[in-house]
Amino acid sequence: MQPYELTLAGAAAAIRAGELSPVELTESVLGRIGAVEDRLGAYVTLAADSARRSAVRAEREIAAGRHRGPLHGIPFGLKDLIDASGLPTTASSRVGAPHPPATDSAVAARLSAAGAVLLGKTHTHEFGYGLTTPQTRNARDHARIAGGSSGGSAVAVAAGAATFALGTDTGGSIRVPAALNGVVGLKPTYGLLPLHGVTSLSWSLDHVGPLTRTVEDAALVLTALAGHQGPPGTAATTAPTIRSGPPAAPGADLLPPESTDLTGLRIGIPRQHYFERVDPGVEASVRAAIDQLQACGAELMDIDIPMARYLQATQWGLMVPEATAAHEQTLRSVPELYGEDVRVLLEAGALVPAGDYLRAQRSRALMREAWNELFQQVDVVAAPSVPMAAVRAEQERVEWPDGTVEAVSDAYVRLCAPANITGIPALSLPVGPDGTGLPAGLQLMGRPFDEATVLRVGRAYETASGSVGGPVPVAA
């Protein structure tokens, strides 16, 4: 096994035992990037020289007995909406900032403090406003979309071109590409991780979180990110007021036990919304995964999703005007620099009446209350992450058996949006393959700030199913 094939946990253990050096690991991952990047297009900017210097520094610190934890010496990718000092944040757009930021974003600073090695910036759908990431190709089938908007991060992790990566999620942008490329994606509770230094798409829906190869790896990254205090106004104190538990304490260990015993845990299975207009192969894979959780001792309970018919309208009613407000000046001055799909959405946002935006805010408040009540009945909700596996790059619409025609982006956001609206934690795990041989995702959602339970269930499934694997083969 080559070092780039190791999971984060495996690489960290090897480094701690002196069996692998950060320099060896970083060179192996950089070599992998060199071998596959021209076919995948995962990276906007590669910082190979800086990564090598960071790896040498990590190696020296560890040799001197100054080991900072499991992320020390581990190479990672950073979505190009997240600032890192000295690297431009382009947002994969011609409108992006031309000058590198002088300081790190809060999350990049925390990873730096943990000793992680930054490889470079990964592609996003322009400004995170889309679900395909057209510059990047799916790690399993280059003719298909990578998913978005954190497509570059998901593909890099899937292909072994990063040991882990960070993405952002406003309507599924971590979970969708994770599902389509067969990796793990975690959207934490809104407000758990600071957004300082992260280019915003929709301030009240934006989240930042990890993409990894395993649930254990996701827990290790989240522990490093959540175990610090952020700048004023960016930490968990600004999270939604409805919560079922306290935010993670600084330094809290979120690593779930390596156990398949879920006895006493209640898992809600939605009767509606999540299994409507879902590809039969994806549904079969997800239900098989849910059966595996039941075999681990969990109790399955049928549940009704609150206010399901209003979910998509609320998501778009919040996101579209907030995104337009963030781009107001550049949309007026340089509209021609935006991609057509993003420009049209931004222009549409200018036409949303203030009353409609306020009604969407009210709808969200009611949904949070209703989901809070739902989590009095169950501990976790299990459902598909996506309604279908990765579509071909040229496909724009989906025709469902009931005659419904749906835009691809609408289809992918539909099952992820509830967790953004309510701010609850949501984890996507690879399941499948579906009938086409492509992966899909099992989505696990939990109470606000109860990432520990969501990760526990995810790791139990991963362990019981034996689904942990290395990077996927990259086709020629």
C-alpha positions in Angstrom: 0.0 0.0 0.0 1.3 3.4 -0.9 1.1 6.2 1.7 -1.5 8.2 -0.3 -3.8 5.2 0.1 -3.9 5.4 3.9 -6.9 6.8 5.7 -6.2 9.8 8.0 -6.4 7.6 11.1 -4.1 5.0 9.5 -1.5 7.7 8.4 -1.7 9.4 11.8 -1.0 6.0 13.6 1.9 5.3 11.3 3.4 8.7 11.9 3.0 8.4 15.6 4.7 5.0 15.6 7.6 6.3 13.5 6.7 4.1 10.6 5.9 6.9 8.3 7.1 10.5 8.1 5.1 13.6 7.1 7.5 14.2 4.3 7.0 10.7 2.9 3.2 11.0 3.1 3.2 14.5 1.6 5.4 13.4 -1.3 3.3 10.4 -1.9 0.1 12.5 -2.1 1.8 15.1 -4.3 2.9 12.3 -6.6 -0.7 11.0 -6.7 -1.9 14.5 -7.6 0.7 14.6 -10.5 -0.6 11.3 -11.7 -4.3 12.0 -11.8 -4.9 15.8 -11.7 -4.9 16.3 -15.5 -7.9 13.8 -15.7 -9.8 15.0 -12.6 -9.3 18.8 -12.3 -9.7 18.8 -8.6 -7.4 21.7 -7.8 -7.5 25.4 -8.6 -4.1 26.1 -7.0 -1.5 23.7 -5.9 1.0 24.8 -3.2 3.5 22.0 -3.5 6.6 23.9 -2.3 4.7 25.3 0.7 3.4 21.8 1.5 6.9 20.3 1.4 8.1 23.0 3.8 5.2 22.4 6.2 5.9 18.6 6.1 9.5 19.1 6.9 8.5 21.4 9.8 6.0 18.8 11.1 8.6 16.0 10.8 11.1 18.0 12.9 8.5 18.9 15.5 7.4 15.3 15.9 11.0 14.1 16.1 11.6 16.6 18.9 8.6 15.3 20.9 6.2 18.1 20.0 3.4 16.0 18.5 0.3 18.1 18.1 -2.2 15.3 17.6 -3.6 13.1 14.8 -3.6 15.8 12.1 0.0 16.6 12.6 1.8 16.1 9.2 -1.4 15.1 7.4 -1.9 16.7 3.9 -5.2 18.2 3.0 -7.1 20.2 0.4 -9.1 23.4 1.1 -12.2 24.4 -0.9 -11.5 27.6 -2.8 -14.1 29.6 -0.8 -11.9 29.3 2.3 -9.1 31.7 2.9 -5.5 30.5 3.4 -2.8 33.1 3.8 -0.8 33.6 0.7 -3.1 31.6 -1.6 -5.7 33.4 -3.7 -9.4 32.7 -3.0 -10.8 32.7 -6.5 -14.1 30.9 -5.7 -13.5 29.2 -9.1 -14.7 32.5 -10.7 -13.3 35.3 -12.8 -14.8 37.6 -10.2 -12.8 36.1 -7.4 -10.4 38.2 -5.3 -7.2 38.8 -7.3 -5.0 39.2 -4.2 -4.2 36.5 -1.7 -5.6 37.1 1.7 -3.1 38.2 4.4 -4.6 35.9 7.1 -6.0 32.4 7.3 -9.7 31.8 7.8 -10.6 30.6 11.3 -10.9 26.9 10.2 -7.6 27.1 8.2 -5.9 28.6 11.2 -7.2 25.7 13.4 -5.9 23.1 11.0 -2.5 24.9 10.8 -2.4 24.9 14.6 -3.1 21.1 14.5 -0.1 20.7 12.2 -1.9 19.7 9.1 -0.2 20.2 5.7 -2.0 22.4 3.2 -1.7 21.0 -0.4 -3.7 23.7 -2.2 -7.2 25.0 -3.0 -9.8 22.7 -4.6 -12.4 23.7 -7.2 -15.9 24.7 -6.3 -18.9 25.4 -8.5 -18.6 29.2 -9.0 -19.1 30.9 -5.6 -20.6 27.6 -4.4 -23.8 28.4 -6.3 -24.4 25.1 -8.0 -24.4 21.3 -7.5 -22.1 20.1 -10.4 -18.6 21.7 -10.1 -18.1 21.7 -13.9 -14.3 22.1 -13.9 -13.9 18.8 -12.0 -14.7 15.3 -13.1 -16.2 12.4 -11.1 -13.5 10.3 -9.6 -15.2 7.1 -10.7 -16.5 8.0 -14.1 -15.0 11.1 -15.9 -18.1 11.4 -18.1 -20.2 12.2 -15.0 -20.4 15.2 -12.7 -18.3 15.5 -9.6 -21.2 17.0 -7.6 -21.0 20.3 -5.9 -20.2 22.7 -4.9 -17.4 21.0 -3.0 -16.7 18.8 -5.9 -12.9 19.4 -6.0 -12.6 18.5 -2.3 -14.6 15.3 -2.7 -12.8 14.1 -5.8 -9.4 14.8 -4.3 -10.2 12.7 -1.3 -11.8 9.9 -3.4 -8.8 9.7 -5.7 -6.1 9.8 -3.0 -5.1 13.4 -4.0 -5.7 14.6 -0.4 -5.9 12.6 2.8 -8.8 14.8 3.8 -10.4 18.1 2.6 -12.7 20.9 3.8 -15.8 21.9 1.9 -18.8 24.2 2.5 -22.4 23.2 2.5 -25.3 25.6 1.9 -27.8 23.2 0.3 -26.0 19.9 0.2 -22.6 21.0 -1.1 -20.6 18.7 1.1 -23.0 15.8 1.1 -23.8 15.7 -2.6 -20.3 15.3 -3.9 -19.4 13.0 -1.0 -22.3 10.7 -2.1 -21.5 10.9 -5.8 -17.8 10.1 -5.3 -18.1 7.5 -2.6 -16.6 9.3 0.4 -17.8 10.6 3.8 -19.1 14.2 4.1 -20.1 15.9 7.3 -22.1 19.1 7.6 -21.9 20.0 11.3 -24.5 21.9 13.3 -24.9 25.5 12.1 -22.6 27.7 14.3 -20.4 24.9 15.6 -17.6 25.9 13.3 -16.8 29.6 12.5 -17.3 31.0 9.0 -14.8 33.9 9.4 -12.7 34.0 6.3 -15.1 31.8 4.3 -16.7 33.4 1.2 -20.4 33.4 1.8 -23.1 32.1 -0.5 -26.1 32.5 1.9 -25.0 33.6 5.4 -27.9 31.9 7.3 -27.5 28.5 5.5 -23.7 28.3 5.1 -21.7 25.6 6.9 -18.1 24.4 6.7 -17.1 20.7 7.3 -14.8 17.8 6.4 -14.7 15.3 3.5 -12.9 12.1 4.4 -12.6 8.4 3.5 -14.0 7.2 6.8 -16.3 8.3 9.6 -13.4 8.0 12.0 -11.4 10.4 9.9 -14.3 12.9 9.8 -14.5 12.8 13.6 -10.8 13.4 13.9 -11.0 16.5 11.7 -14.1 17.8 13.4 -12.5 17.4 16.8 -9.5 19.5 15.7 -11.9 22.2 14.2 -14.4 22.3 17.0 -12.0 22.1 19.9 -11.0 25.8 19.7 -12.7 29.2 20.3 -13.3 31.3 17.2 -13.4 35.0 16.7 -16.2 36.9 18.4 -19.6 36.3 16.8 -18.5 33.3 14.8 -18.6 30.5 17.3 -21.5 28.3 18.5 -22.9 31.3 20.5 -24.5 32.5 17.2 -26.1 29.2 16.4 -29.9 28.7 16.1 -31.7 29.3 19.4 -33.4 25.9 19.2 -31.1 23.2 20.4 -31.2 19.8 22.2 -27.8 19.9 23.7 -24.8 22.2 24.3 -22.1 22.8 21.7 -19.0 20.7 21.8 -16.7 21.9 24.6 -13.2 23.1 23.5 -11.0 20.1 23.1 -14.0 17.7 23.2 -13.2 14.3 21.6 -15.8 13.5 19.0 -14.3 10.1 18.0 -17.1 7.5 18.2 -16.3 4.1 19.7 -15.4 1.3 17.4 -18.6 -0.7 18.2 -21.5 -2.0 16.1 -23.8 -2.1 19.1 -26.7 0.4 18.6 -29.0 -1.2 21.1 -31.6 1.3 22.5 -30.9 3.9 19.7 -34.0 5.1 17.8 -33.7 5.7 14.1 -36.5 7.5 12.3 -37.3 6.4 8.7 -39.3 9.1 6.8 -42.6 8.1 5.3 -42.5 11.0 2.8 -40.2 13.5 1.0 -36.9 11.5 1.3 -38.0 8.4 -0.6 -40.1 10.2 -3.2 -38.6 10.6 -6.7 -35.6 8.4 -5.8 -33.9 6.1 -8.2 -34.8 2.5 -7.3 -31.1 1.4 -7.2 -30.3 4.2 -4.8 -33.3 3.5 -2.6 -32.4 -0.2 -2.5 -28.9 0.6 -1.4 -30.1 3.0 1.3 -32.7 0.7 2.7 -30.1 -2.1 2.8 -27.9 0.2 4.9 -30.8 1.0 7.2 -31.4 -2.8 7.6 -27.8 -3.1 8.6 -28.3 -0.5 11.4 -31.3 -2.5 12.6 -29.1 -5.6 12.7 -26.8 -3.6 14.9 -29.6 -3.2 17.5 -31.2 0.1 16.5 -35.0 0.4 16.7 -36.5 1.7 13.4 -39.5 4.0 13.7 -41.6 5.4 10.8 -41.8 9.2 11.0 -43.4 12.1 9.2 -41.2 14.9 8.0 -42.6 18.2 9.3 -43.8 20.8 6.7 -42.2 18.7 3.9 -44.2 20.4 1.1 -42.6 23.8 2.0 -38.9 22.6 2.3 -37.7 23.6 -1.2 -39.6 26.8 -1.3 -38.1 27.8 2.1 -34.5 26.8 1.0 -34.7 28.9 -2.2 -36.6 31.7 -0.5 -33.6 32.1 1.9 -30.7 31.3 -0.3 -31.5 33.3 -3.5 -32.0 36.8 -2.0 -29.1 36.3 0.5 -26.7 35.3 -2.3 -27.8 38.3 -4.4 -27.2 40.6 -1.5 -23.7 39.3 -1.1 -22.9 40.0 -4.8 -24.8 43.2 -5.2 -21.8 45.4 -6.1 -20.0 43.1 -8.5 -23.2 42.0 -10.2 -23.8 45.6 -11.1 -20.3 46.4 -12.1 -19.0 43.3 -13.8 -21.9 41.0 -14.6 -20.2 39.6 -17.7 -17.5 37.9 -15.5 -20.0 35.5 -13.9 -20.9 32.2 -15.5 -24.3 32.3 -17.1 -25.9 29.8 -14.6 -24.7 31.8 -11.6 -25.5 35.2 -13.1 -29.1 34.2 -13.8 -29.6 33.0 -10.2 -28.1 36.2 -8.9 -30.3 38.4 -11.1 -33.4 36.4 -10.1 -32.6 37.1 -6.4 -32.9 40.8 -7.0 -36.6 40.2 -7.9 -37.5 38.4 -4.7 -39.8 40.7 -2.6 -38.8 41.4 1.0 -42.1 39.9 2.1 -41.3 36.6 0.5 -37.9 36.6 2.2 -39.5 37.3 5.6 -42.0 34.5 5.0 -39.2 32.1 4.3 -37.6 33.1 7.6 -40.8 32.5 9.4 -41.2 29.1 7.7 -37.6 28.2 8.8 -38.5 29.1 12.4 -41.5 26.8 12.4 -39.5 24.0 10.8 -36.8 24.3 13.5 -39.5 24.0 16.1 -41.1 21.0 14.4 -37.8 19.2 13.9 -36.9 19.8 17.5 -40.1 18.0 18.5 -39.3 15.2 16.0 -36.0 14.6 17.8 -38.0 14.0 21.0 -39.2 10.8 19.3 -36.0 9.6 17.6 -32.2 10.0 18.0 -31.3 10.0 14.4 -33.1 10.3 11.0 -31.8 8.0 8.2 -32.5 8.7 4.6 -30.9 9.0 1.1 -28.3 11.8 0.7 -29.1 12.1 -3.0 -32.0 10.8 -5.1 -29.8 9.4 -7.9 -26.1 8.6 -8.5 -23.9 11.0 -10.6 -25.5 12.0 -13.9 -23.6 12.6 -17.1 -22.0 16.0 -17.4 -24.3 17.1 -20.2 -27.5 16.1 -18.5 -29.6 19.1 -17.3 -32.9 17.5 -16.3 -34.3 14.3 -14.7 -37.6 12.6 -15.8 -39.1 10.6 -13.0 -41.6 7.7 -13.5 -44.5 9.8 -12.2 -44.0 12.2 -15.1 -42.2 14.9 -13.0 -39.4 16.7 -14.8 -36.8 18.2 -12.4 -33.6 20.2 -12.9 -30.5 18.3 -11.9 -29.6 20.9 -9.3 -33.1 20.9 -7.8 -33.0 17.1 -7.6 -29.7 17.0 -5.7 -30.5 19.8 -3.3 -34.0 18.4 -2.5 -32.9 15.8 0.1 -30.1 17.9 1.7 -31.9 21.2 2.1 -33.8 20.3 5.4 -30.5 20.0 7.3 -29.4 23.5 6.1 -32.7 25.1 6.9 -32.8 23.7 10.4 -29.1 23.8 11.0 -28.9 20.2 12.3 -25.8 18.0 11.8 -25.9 15.7 8.7 -23.5 13.0 7.7 -23.3 11.3 4.3 -21.9 7.8 4.0 -21.1 5.9 0.8 -23.6 3.1 0.0 -24.2 1.0 -3.1 -23.2 0.7 -5.8 -26.6 1.4 -7.4 -27.7 -0.4 -10.6 -25.2 1.5 -12.7 -22.2 0.5 -10.5 -22.0 4.1 -9.0 -22.1 5.0 -5.3 -24.9 6.9 -3.5 -25.2 8.1 0.0 -26.9 7.2 3.3 -27.7 10.5 5.2 -27.8 10.5 9.0 -29.2 13.6 10.7 -29.3 14.3 14.4 -30.1 16.8 17.1 -28.3 20.2 17.0 -24.8 19.8 18.5 -25.2 16.1 18.8 -22.6 15.2 16.2 -21.3 12.5 18.6 -24.5 10.4 18.1 -24.5 10.9 14.3 -20.9 9.8 14.1 -21.5 6.9 16.4 -24.2 5.5 14.1 -22.2 6.2 11.0 -19.1 4.4 12.3 -21.3 1.4 13.5 -22.6 1.1 9.9 -19.2 1.4 8.4 -17.7 -1.2 10.7 -20.6 -3.7 10.4 -20.7 -3.4 6.6 -17.0 -3.4 6.1 -17.3 -0.5 3.7 -14.1 1.3 4.6 -11.8 1.4 1.6 -8.9 3.2 0.0 -8.9 5.6 -3.0 -10.9 4.6 -6.0 -9.1 3.6 -9.2 -8.9 6.6 -11.6 -9.8 5.7 -15.2 -7.5 6.7 -18.0 
